[in-house]
């Protein structure tokens, strides 16, 4: 882990060698296949080939910063400069004194191999793209679990939230990049607020008192979109569909 001082008194922590875990269940869900249905040997071979290729090409890295959370007349501010523009997440972060702002990526080589494969063999390219999406999600899941351990037992952490989800505008990516130096792990932000490499995730989670109820940490519990594929009914790292974990590969 590398520690780099930022413009504020807070420090940026860079993490390397983050484990990548892709399960059969999570990959099938990402592809849009019913994991209970029978899988052909050919398709299973494609899945395993895609996972092995992503495992070789992925260079998982992350950077995060722990910043203060301030509450003022119903408004929530991160690091005294990032005004949170999300009604749902204001409720989640209100009891928090600190927040972890993070970026994670699996690197540009993955983007390159997906683009080349899409041109030559689109069907396998789609499986490859799905495997890469699961891979970068696994790095974010790893970070979330690490933060839970880091702050326990005195504090609990909320679920992680990313711009573009819930009612948090995608344009808020710009504020995250103002706090987190994405160049430390090779991540850039486009004019339309998309990250490059594409297989990257940004977000925030709150650090709150250990005795706070789960309903105060999980925005999904009050959300009316019951069909959301990312809905989490209770505090966990994976969506509802991923209740069964069949390990396909664990890399690094």
C-alpha positions as protocol buffer text, in pm:
chain_id: "A"
residue {
  index: 1
  type: UNK
  ca { x: 0 y: 0 z: 0 }
}
residue {
  index: 2
  type: UNK
  ca { x: 131 y: 346 z: -96 }
}
residue {
  index: 3
  type: UNK
  ca { x: 30 y: 656 z: 100 }
}
residue {
  index: 4
  type: UNK
  ca { x: 31 y: 985 z: -91 }
}
residue {
  index: 5
  type: UNK
  ca { x: -53 y: 1321 z: 63 }
}
residue {
  index: 6
  type: UNK
  ca { x: -337 y: 1506 z: -104 }
}
residue {
  index: 7
  type: UNK
  ca { x: -417 y: 1877 z: -134 }
}
residue {
  index: 8
  type: UNK
  ca { x: -617 y: 1854 z: 188 }
}
residue {
  index: 9
  type: UNK
  ca { x: -481 y: 1716 z: 518 }
}
residue {
  index: 10
  type: UNK
  ca { x: -637 y: 1384 z: 420 }
}
residue {
  index: 11
  type: UNK
  ca { x: -416 y: 1118 z: 263 }
}
residue {
  index: 12
  type: UNK
  ca { x: -474 y: 909 z: -47 }
}
residue {
  index: 13
  type: UNK
  ca { x: -416 y: 537 z: 1 }
}
residue {
  index: 14
  type: UNK
  ca { x: -323 y: 336 z: -308 }
}
residue {
  index: 15
  type: UNK
  ca { x: -383 y: -40 z: -301 }
}
residue {
  index: 16
  type: UNK
  ca { x: -231 y: -297 z: -537 }
}
residue {
  index: 17
  type: UNK
  ca { x: -274 y: -673 z: -579 }
}
residue {
  index: 18
  type: UNK
  ca { x: -644 y: -670 z: -494 }
}
residue {
  index: 19
  type: UNK
  ca { x: -794 y: -1018 z: -534 }
}
residue {
  index: 20
  type: UNK
  ca { x: -1027 y: -1080 z: -828 }
}
residue {
  index: 21
  type: UNK
  ca { x: -1299 y: -1337 z: -770 }
}
residue {
  index: 22
  type: UNK
  ca { x: -1547 y: -1441 z: -1039 }
}
residue {
  index: 23
  type: UNK
  ca { x: -1814 y: -1695 z: -957 }
}
residue {
  index: 24
  type: UNK
  ca { x: -2027 y: -1894 z: -1197 }
}
residue {
  index: 25
  type: UNK
  ca { x: -2343 y: -1754 z: -1039 }
}
residue {
  index: 26
  type: UNK
  ca { x: -2237 y: -1389 z: -1064 }
}
residue {
  index: 27
  type: UNK
  ca { x: -2117 y: -1429 z: -1423 }
}
residue {
  index: 28
  type: UNK
  ca { x: -2437 y: -1595 z: -1537 }
}
residue {
  index: 29
  type: UNK
  ca { x: -2642 y: -1320 z: -1373 }
}
residue {
  index: 30
  type: UNK
  ca { x: -2435 y: -1056 z: -1546 }
}
residue {
  index: 31
  type: UNK
  ca { x: -2479 y: -1227 z: -1883 }
}
residue {
  index: 32
  type: UNK
  ca { x: -2853 y: -1249 z: -1821 }
}
residue {
  index: 33
  type: UNK
  ca { x: -2879 y: -1627 z: -1804 }
}
residue {
  index: 34
  type: UNK
  ca { x: -3081 y: -1818 z: -1549 }
}
residue {
  index: 35
  type: UNK
  ca { x: -2821 y: -1986 z: -1330 }
}
residue {
  index: 36
  type: UNK
  ca { x: -3069 y: -2267 z: -1256 }
}
residue {
  index: 37
  type: UNK
  ca { x: -3100 y: -2357 z: -1624 }
}
residue {
  index: 38
  type: UNK
  ca { x: -2879 y: -2618 z: -1785 }
}
residue {
  index: 39
  type: UNK
  ca { x: -2558 y: -2479 z: -1933 }
}
residue {
  index: 40
  type: UNK
  ca { x: -2410 y: -2632 z: -2247 }
}
residue {
  index: 41
  type: UNK
  ca { x: -2053 y: -2758 z: -2235 }
}
residue {
  index: 42
  type: UNK
  ca { x: -1958 y: -2516 z: -2511 }
}
residue {
  index: 43
  type: UNK
  ca { x: -2096 y: -2215 z: -2324 }
}
residue {
  index: 44
  type: UNK
  ca { x: -1933 y: -2326 z: -2000 }
}
residue {
  index: 45
  type: UNK
  ca { x: -1604 y: -2355 z: -2189 }
}
residue {
  index: 46
  type: UNK
  ca { x: -1648 y: -1998 z: -2316 }
}
residue {
  index: 47
  type: UNK
  ca { x: -1715 y: -1878 z: -1962 }
}
residue {
  index: 48
  type: UNK
  ca { x: -1405 y: -2043 z: -1823 }
}
residue {
  index: 49
  type: UNK
  ca { x: -1194 y: -1914 z: -2110 }
}
residue {
  index: 50
  type: UNK
  ca { x: -1323 y: -1561 z: -2052 }
}
residue {
  index: 51
  type: UNK
  ca { x: -1254 y: -1579 z: -1678 }
}
residue {
  index: 52
  type: UNK
  ca { x: -900 y: -1710 z: -1733 }
}
residue {
  index: 53
  type: UNK
  ca { x: -829 y: -1436 z: -1986 }
}
residue {
  index: 54
  type: UNK
  ca { x: -957 y: -1161 z: -1755 }
}
residue {
  index: 55
  type: UNK
  ca { x: -756 y: -1307 z: -1467 }
}
residue {
  index: 56
  type: UNK
  ca { x: -438 y: -1280 z: -1677 }
}
residue {
  index: 57
  type: UNK
  ca { x: -503 y: -930 z: -1809 }
}
residue {
  index: 58
  type: UNK
  ca { x: -653 y: -764 z: -1502 }
}
residue {
  index: 59
  type: UNK
  ca { x: -430 y: -530 z: -1301 }
}
residue {
  index: 60
  type: UNK
  ca { x: -657 y: -442 z: -1008 }
}
residue {
  index: 61
  type: UNK
  ca { x: -574 y: -123 z: -823 }
}
residue {
  index: 62
  type: UNK
  ca { x: -761 y: 115 z: -596 }
}
residue {
  index: 63
  type: UNK
  ca { x: -720 y: 453 z: -434 }
}
residue {
  index: 64
  type: UNK
  ca { x: -925 y: 591 z: -149 }
}
residue {
  index: 65
  type: UNK
  ca { x: -941 y: 883 z: 89 }
}
residue {
  index: 66
  type: UNK
  ca { x: -1117 y: 913 z: 425 }
}
residue {
  index: 67
  type: UNK
  ca { x: -1287 y: 1254 z: 449 }
}
residue {
  index: 68
  type: UNK
  ca { x: -1504 y: 1432 z: 705 }
}
residue {
  index: 69
  type: UNK
  ca { x: -1882 y: 1446 z: 663 }
}
residue {
  index: 70
  type: UNK
  ca { x: -2057 y: 1766 z: 768 }
}
residue {
  index: 71
  type: UNK
  ca { x: -2430 y: 1817 z: 818 }
}
residue {
  index: 72
  type: UNK
  ca { x: -2580 y: 2165 z: 792 }
}
residue {
  index: 73
  type: UNK
  ca { x: -2954 y: 2238 z: 770 }
}
residue {
  index: 74
  type: UNK
  ca { x: -3021 y: 1907 z: 598 }
}
residue {
  index: 75
  type: UNK
  ca { x: -2730 y: 1937 z: 355 }
}
residue {
  index: 76
  type: UNK
  ca { x: -2444 y: 1684 z: 352 }
}
residue {
  index: 77
  type: UNK
  ca { x: -2094 y: 1789 z: 253 }
}
residue {
  index: 78
  type: UNK
  ca { x: -1788 y: 1568 z: 200 }
}
residue {
  index: 79
  type: UNK
  ca { x: -1445 y: 1718 z: 271 }
}
residue {
  index: 80
  type: UNK
  ca { x: -1601 y: 2065 z: 312 }
}
residue {
  index: 81
  type: UNK
  ca { x: -1641 y: 2098 z: -68 }
}
residue {
  index: 82
  type: UNK
  ca { x: -1849 y: 1811 z: -209 }
}
residue {
  index: 83
  type: UNK
  ca { x: -2221 y: 1881 z: -162 }
}
residue {
  index: 84
  type: UNK
  ca { x: -2412 y: 1552 z: -184 }
}
residue {
  index: 85
  type: UNK
  ca { x: -2697 y: 1582 z: -436 }
}
residue {
  index: 86
  type: UNK
  ca { x: -2905 y: 1277 z: -351 }
}
residue {
  index: 87
  type: UNK
  ca { x: -3216 y: 1276 z: -135 }
}
residue {
  index: 88
  type: UNK
  ca { x: -3184 y: 906 z: -53 }
}
residue {
  index: 89
  type: UNK
  ca { x: -2814 y: 919 z: 29 }
}
residue {
  index: 90
  type: UNK
  ca { x: -2849 y: 1229 z: 246 }
}
residue {
  index: 91
  type: UNK
  ca { x: -3049 y: 1013 z: 487 }
}
residue {
  index: 92
  type: UNK
  ca { x: -2784 y: 741 z: 474 }
}
residue {
  index: 93
  type: UNK
  ca { x: -2487 y: 972 z: 537 }
}
residue {
  index: 94
  type: UNK
  ca { x: -2656 y: 1198 z: 795 }
}
residue {
  index: 95
  type: UNK
  ca { x: -2540 y: 995 z: 1101 }
}
residue {
  index: 96
  type: UNK
  ca { x: -2188 y: 952 z: 959 }
}
residue {
  index: 97
  type: UNK
  ca { x: -1889 y: 1154 z: 1074 }
}
residue {
  index: 98
  type: UNK
  ca { x: -1658 y: 1024 z: 801 }
}
residue {
  index: 99
  type: UNK
  ca { x: -1686 y: 889 z: 449 }
}
residue {
  index: 100
  type: UNK
  ca { x: -1457 y: 676 z: 237 }
}
residue {
  index: 101
  type: UNK
  ca { x: -1434 y: 806 z: -121 }
}
residue {
  index: 102
  type: UNK
  ca { x: -1279 y: 548 z: -355 }
}
residue {
  index: 103
  type: UNK
  ca { x: -1185 y: 451 z: -710 }
}
residue {
  index: 104
  type: UNK
  ca { x: -1100 y: 102 z: -827 }
}
residue {
  index: 105
  type: UNK
  ca { x: -1009 y: -39 z: -1168 }
}
residue {
  index: 106
  type: UNK
  ca { x: -882 y: -355 z: -1334 }
}
residue {
  index: 107
  type: UNK
  ca { x: -671 y: -164 z: -1584 }
}
residue {
  index: 108
  type: UNK
  ca { x: -657 y: -64 z: -1952 }
}
residue {
  index: 109
  type: UNK
  ca { x: -541 y: -404 z: -2084 }
}
residue {
  index: 110
  type: UNK
  ca { x: -885 y: -547 z: -2013 }
}
residue {
  index: 111
  type: UNK
  ca { x: -1055 y: -274 z: -2217 }
}
residue {
  index: 112
  type: UNK
  ca { x: -819 y: -339 z: -2507 }
}
residue {
  index: 113
  type: UNK
  ca { x: -874 y: -716 z: -2520 }
}
residue {
  index: 114
  type: UNK
  ca { x: -1253 y: -670 z: -2500 }
}
residue {
  index: 115
  type: UNK
  ca { x: -1251 y: -424 z: -2793 }
}
residue {
  index: 116
  type: UNK
  ca { x: -1040 y: -655 z: -3009 }
}
residue {
  index: 117
  type: UNK
  ca { x: -1256 y: -958 z: -2925 }
}
residue {
  index: 118
  type: UNK
  ca { x: -1581 y: -773 z: -2997 }
}
residue {
  index: 119
  type: UNK
  ca { x: -1462 y: -708 z: -3352 }
}
residue {
  index: 120
  type: UNK
  ca { x: -1350 y: -1066 z: -3418 }
}
residue {
  index: 121
  type: UNK
  ca { x: -1606 y: -1268 z: -3224 }
}
residue {
  index: 122
  type: UNK
  ca { x: -1889 y: -1060 z: -3074 }
}
residue {
  index: 123
  type: UNK
  ca { x: -2058 y: -1350 z: -2894 }
}
residue {
  index: 124
  type: UNK
  ca { x: -1745 y: -1436 z: -2698 }
}
residue {
  index: 125
  type: UNK
  ca { x: -1669 y: -1067 z: -2658 }
}
residue {
  index: 126
  type: UNK
  ca { x: -1997 y: -1024 z: -2472 }
}
residue {
  index: 127
  type: UNK
  ca { x: -1906 y: -1305 z: -2230 }
}
residue {
  index: 128
  type: UNK
  ca { x: -1562 y: -1150 z: -2187 }
}
residue {
  index: 129
  type: UNK
  ca { x: -1711 y: -807 z: -2118 }
}
residue {
  index: 130
  type: UNK
  ca { x: -1947 y: -959 z: -1860 }
}
residue {
  index: 131
  type: UNK
  ca { x: -1659 y: -1140 z: -1687 }
}
residue {
  index: 132
  type: UNK
  ca { x: -1467 y: -812 z: -1667 }
}
residue {
  index: 133
  type: UNK
  ca { x: -1767 y: -636 z: -1513 }
}
residue {
  index: 134
  type: UNK
  ca { x: -1792 y: -906 z: -1247 }
}
residue {
  index: 135
  type: UNK
  ca { x: -1418 y: -878 z: -1187 }
}
residue {
  index: 136
  type: UNK
  ca { x: -1420 y: -505 z: -1119 }
}
residue {
  index: 137
  type: UNK
  ca { x: -1728 y: -547 z: -896 }
}
residue {
  index: 138
  type: UNK
  ca { x: -1532 y: -803 z: -697 }
}
residue {
  index: 139
  type: UNK
  ca { x: -1257 y: -548 z: -633 }
}
residue {
  index: 140
  type: UNK
  ca { x: -1515 y: -301 z: -501 }
}
residue {
  index: 141
  type: UNK
  ca { x: -1666 y: -577 z: -286 }
}
residue {
  index: 142
  type: UNK
  ca { x: -1320 y: -650 z: -148 }
}
residue {
  index: 143
  type: UNK
  ca { x: -1274 y: -284 z: -56 }
}
residue {
  index: 144
  type: UNK
  ca { x: -1610 y: -273 z: 118 }
}
residue {
  index: 145
  type: UNK
  ca { x: -1528 y: -578 z: 326 }
}
residue {
  index: 146
  type: UNK
  ca { x: -1188 y: -434 z: 412 }
}
residue {
  index: 147
  type: UNK
  ca { x: -1343 y: -110 z: 534 }
}
residue {
  index: 148
  type: UNK
  ca { x: -1590 y: -301 z: 751 }
}
residue {
  index: 149
  type: UNK
  ca { x: -1298 y: -472 z: 923 }
}
residue {
  index: 150
  type: UNK
  ca { x: -1094 y: -152 z: 941 }
}
residue {
  index: 151
  type: UNK
  ca { x: -1356 y: 46 z: 1132 }
}
residue {
  index: 152
  type: UNK
  ca { x: -1501 y: -234 z: 1348 }
}
residue {
  index: 153
  type: UNK
  ca { x: -1596 y: -271 z: 1626 }
}
residue {
  index: 154
  type: UNK
  ca { x: -1631 y: 98 z: 1716 }
}
residue {
  index: 155
  type: UNK
  ca { x: -1799 y: 189 z: 1389 }
}
residue {
  index: 156
  type: UNK
  ca { x: -2008 y: 35 z: 1115 }
}
residue {
  index: 157
  type: UNK
  ca { x: -2002 y: 125 z: 748 }
}
residue {
  index: 158
  type: UNK
  ca { x: -2286 y: 184 z: 506 }
}
residue {
  index: 159
  type: UNK
  ca { x: -2322 y: 1 z: 178 }
}
residue {
  index: 160
  type: UNK
  ca { x: -2117 y: 149 z: -102 }
}
residue {
  index: 161
  type: UNK
  ca { x: -2291 y: 384 z: -343 }
}
residue {
  index: 162
  type: UNK
  ca { x: -2183 y: 510 z: -685 }
}
residue {
  index: 163
  type: UNK
  ca { x: -2289 y: 808 z: -899 }
}
residue {
  index: 164
  type: UNK
  ca { x: -2548 y: 700 z: -1153 }
}
residue {
  index: 165
  type: UNK
  ca { x: -2725 y: 469 z: -907 }
}
residue {
  index: 166
  type: UNK
  ca { x: -3010 y: 538 z: -664 }
}
residue {
  index: 167
  type: UNK
  ca { x: -3083 y: 908 z: -723 }
}
residue {
  index: 168
  type: UNK
  ca { x: -2718 y: 1013 z: -722 }
}
residue {
  index: 169
  type: UNK
  ca { x: -2651 y: 1195 z: -1055 }
}
residue {
  index: 170
  type: UNK
  ca { x: -2373 y: 1060 z: -1276 }
}
residue {
  index: 171
  type: UNK
  ca { x: -2236 y: 1415 z: -1302 }
}
residue {
  index: 172
  type: UNK
  ca { x: -2126 y: 1381 z: -938 }
}
residue {
  index: 173
  type: UNK
  ca { x: -1835 y: 1176 z: -1070 }
}
residue {
  index: 174
  type: UNK
  ca { x: -1659 y: 1508 z: -1116 }
}
residue {
  index: 175
  type: UNK
  ca { x: -1673 y: 1578 z: -743 }
}
residue {
  index: 176
  type: UNK
  ca { x: -1530 y: 1236 z: -663 }
}
residue {
  index: 177
  type: UNK
  ca { x: -1239 y: 1300 z: -898 }
}
residue {
  index: 178
  type: UNK
  ca { x: -1184 y: 1639 z: -732 }
}
residue {
  index: 179
  type: UNK
  ca { x: -1125 y: 1453 z: -405 }
}
residue {
  index: 180
  type: UNK
  ca { x: -958 y: 1140 z: -538 }
}
residue {
  index: 181
  type: UNK
  ca { x: -657 y: 1174 z: -772 }
}
residue {
  index: 182
  type: UNK
  ca { x: -759 y: 913 z: -1029 }
}
residue {
  index: 183
  type: UNK
  ca { x: -426 y: 946 z: -1209 }
}
residue {
  index: 184
  type: UNK
  ca { x: -264 y: 758 z: -919 }
}
residue {
  index: 185
  type: UNK
  ca { x: -418 y: 438 z: -1057 }
}
residue {
  index: 186
  type: UNK
  ca { x: -450 y: 543 z: -1420 }
}
residue {
  index: 187
  type: UNK
  ca { x: -822 y: 635 z: -1422 }
}
residue {
  index: 188
  type: UNK
  ca { x: -950 y: 940 z: -1609 }
}
residue {
  index: 189
  type: UNK
  ca { x: -1293 y: 1101 z: -1638 }
}
residue {
  index: 190
  type: UNK
  ca { x: -1447 y: 1196 z: -1974 }
}
residue {
  index: 191
  type: UNK
  ca { x: -1648 y: 1510 z: -2044 }
}
residue {
  index: 192
  type: UNK
  ca { x: -1962 y: 1297 z: -2014 }
}
residue {
  index: 193
  type: UNK
  ca { x: -1851 y: 1166 z: -1672 }
}
residue {
  index: 194
  type: UNK
  ca { x: -1760 y: 816 z: -1787 }
}
residue {
  index: 195
  type: UNK
  ca { x: -1443 y: 660 z: -1654 }
}
residue {
  index: 196
  type: UNK
  ca { x: -1152 y: 531 z: -1857 }
}
residue {
  index: 197
  type: UNK
  ca { x: -1062 y: 247 z: -1834 }
}
residue {
  index: 198
  type: UNK
  ca { x: -1429 y: 152 z: -1861 }
}
residue {
  index: 199
  type: UNK
  ca { x: -1397 y: -130 z: -1609 }
}
residue {
  index: 200
  type: UNK
  ca { x: -1361 y: 106 z: -1317 }
}
residue {
  index: 201
  type: UNK
  ca { x: -1587 y: 189 z: -1023 }
}
residue {
  index: 202
  type: UNK
  ca { x: -1608 y: 503 z: -813 }
}
residue {
  index: 203
  type: UNK
  ca { x: -1811 y: 556 z: -503 }
}
residue {
  index: 204
  type: UNK
  ca { x: -1850 y: 638 z: -137 }
}
residue {
  index: 205
  type: UNK
  ca { x: -1949 y: 467 z: 183 }
}
residue {
  index: 206
  type: UNK
  ca { x: -2014 y: 620 z: 521 }
}
residue {
  index: 207
  type: UNK
  ca { x: -1858 y: 546 z: 858 }
}
residue {
  index: 208
  type: UNK
  ca { x: -2127 y: 564 z: 1125 }
}
residue {
  index: 209
  type: UNK
  ca { x: -2180 y: 459 z: 1488 }
}
residue {
  index: 210
  type: UNK
  ca { x: -2178 y: 83 z: 1538 }
}
residue {
  index: 211
  type: UNK
  ca { x: -2523 y: 90 z: 1697 }
}
residue {
  index: 212
  type: UNK
  ca { x: -2693 y: 251 z: 1397 }
}
residue {
  index: 213
  type: UNK
  ca { x: -2962 y: 31 z: 1247 }
}
residue {
  index: 214
  type: UNK
  ca { x: -2921 y: -132 z: 908 }
}
residue {
  index: 215
  type: UNK
  ca { x: -3216 y: 69 z: 773 }
}
residue {
  index: 216
  type: UNK
  ca { x: -3001 y: 380 z: 822 }
}
residue {
  index: 217
  type: UNK
  ca { x: -2718 y: 228 z: 618 }
}
residue {
  index: 218
  type: UNK
  ca { x: -2911 y: 62 z: 333 }
}
residue {
  index: 219
  type: UNK
  ca { x: -3097 y: 292 z: 94 }
}
residue {
  index: 220
  type: UNK
  ca { x: -3247 y: -11 z: -83 }
}
residue {
  index: 221
  type: UNK
  ca { x: -3476 y: -83 z: 212 }
}
residue {
  index: 222
  type: UNK
  ca { x: -3685 y: 228 z: 139 }
}
residue {
  index: 223
  type: UNK
  ca { x: -3656 y: 223 z: -240 }
}
residue {
  index: 224
  type: UNK
  ca { x: -3979 y: 155 z: -431 }
}
residue {
  index: 225
  type: UNK
  ca { x: -3804 y: 1 z: -732 }
}
residue {
  index: 226
  type: UNK
  ca { x: -3852 y: -360 z: -626 }
}
residue {
  index: 227
  type: UNK
  ca { x: -3733 y: -496 z: -961 }
}
residue {
  index: 228
  type: UNK
  ca { x: -3394 y: -324 z: -953 }
}
residue {
  index: 229
  type: UNK
  ca { x: -3124 y: -585 z: -1033 }
}
residue {
  index: 230
  type: UNK
  ca { x: -2888 y: -414 z: -787 }
}
residue {
  index: 231
  type: UNK
  ca { x: -3135 y: -408 z: -500 }
}
residue {
  index: 232
  type: UNK
  ca { x: -2992 y: -531 z: -170 }
}
residue {
  index: 233
  type: UNK
  ca { x: -3251 y: -652 z: 79 }
}
residue {
  index: 234
  type: UNK
  ca { x: -3001 y: -667 z: 361 }
}
residue {
  index: 235
  type: UNK
  ca { x: -2646 y: -556 z: 424 }
}
residue {
  index: 236
  type: UNK
  ca { x: -2429 y: -765 z: 197 }
}
residue {
  index: 237
  type: UNK
  ca { x: -2184 y: -716 z: -85 }
}
residue {
  index: 238
  type: UNK
  ca { x: -2379 y: -872 z: -371 }
}
residue {
  index: 239
  type: UNK
  ca { x: -2724 y: -817 z: -523 }
}
residue {
  index: 240
  type: UNK
  ca { x: -3013 y: -1046 z: -434 }
}
residue {
  index: 241
  type: UNK
  ca { x: -2951 y: -1278 z: -728 }
}
residue {
  index: 242
  type: UNK
  ca { x: -2612 y: -1383 z: -592 }
}
residue {
  index: 243
  type: UNK
  ca { x: -2728 y: -1577 z: -287 }
}
residue {
  index: 244
  type: UNK
  ca { x: -2547 y: -1892 z: -407 }
}
residue {
  index: 245
  type: UNK
  ca { x: -2175 y: -1862 z: -464 }
}
residue {
  index: 246
  type: UNK
  ca { x: -2024 y: -2125 z: -695 }
}
residue {
  index: 247
  type: UNK
  ca { x: -1659 y: -2031 z: -727 }
}
residue {
  index: 248
  type: UNK
  ca { x: -1537 y: -2040 z: -1084 }
}
residue {
  index: 249
  type: UNK
  ca { x: -1196 y: -1886 z: -1029 }
}
residue {
  index: 250
  type: UNK
  ca { x: -1008 y: -1682 z: -774 }
}
residue {
  index: 251
  type: UNK
  ca { x: -719 y: -1480 z: -912 }
}
residue {
  index: 252
  type: UNK
  ca { x: -435 y: -1320 z: -718 }
}
